[in-house]
Amino acid sequence: MRPLSGLRLGAVLQRLVATVDWQARVRYDVDDRWYGRLDAGEFAGGVQVEAWLLSWWPGQRTGLHDHGGSSGAFAVVRGCLREDTVHTPAGELPRLRSRSLRASERRVFGPRHLHEVVNDGVEPAVSIHVYAPRLTTMTRYRWTDFGPEVATVEKAGADW
């Protein structure tokens, strides 16, 4: 089976956002980011897709990470989130580039994407995320003067 293109993954996300009653399902935890799995099977046409609903209390963040070779997409459905991505201009050291995403905005990314997502606002935020293929690992990075450096590798079923 062929991998899902960014366009198709974005369409799966859009259909989930339009149909999932996230307000009835979401939970908030001031100590830890809350997340719950969503059923995305009916939206993906048989392709292995994983979907999550996440809530973000002000100040909560993911830390810099990748998605173990999976492509992904996320949409903010409440509040505002900041995404910091690794950008390496030709001949220069890597640096972080930031952008804010508000409710109704989305982001689609490929399998080599490194980012951190942060709620740096004053209100809780909620987002919906999809990945294809399903997540099996996530590498976490620490930021150094020379760019990202591997800190840990987490495995599905053991670490989340």
C-alpha positions, 0 to 999 in steps of 0.5 A: 500500500502506498503512503498517504501524500500530504494532501491526502493526510491533510484531507483526513485531518480536515474530515476529522476536525469537521466531524469529531465532537472534540468538546465532549471528549477533551479533558484538561490537566494542568500538570501534564498534557492530556491526549486521547486516541481518535478513531480515524479508520473510516476517514483514511480509506484503509491506510494505516492512520493514527489520530489523537486529540490533545489539550494544552494548558498554558505553558505546556509543550512537547519538547523538540521531537520527530515522528519516527519517519511518519508524516503528520498533520495537526489542526488547532481547534481551540486557542493558539499554539506556537510551532518551533521548527528546525531550519538550516539555511545553506552553509549555516548552523540550524536554527529554530523558526517559530510560527503561531497557529490559531483555531482553524489553522493546520499544519501538514509535514513530512517524515523528516520534520523536527518540531516543538509545539507550545501553548504560550498563550493564556488560555487552554488550547486543543488540537487534533493530530494525524500520522501515517503510518502509525507512530512506532517511535519518536526521537526527542532532541535537546537544543545545543549551540550547534543545533538538535542533539538526540536525547532519547528515543521513545517507543509506542506502547512503552512510552505513550 
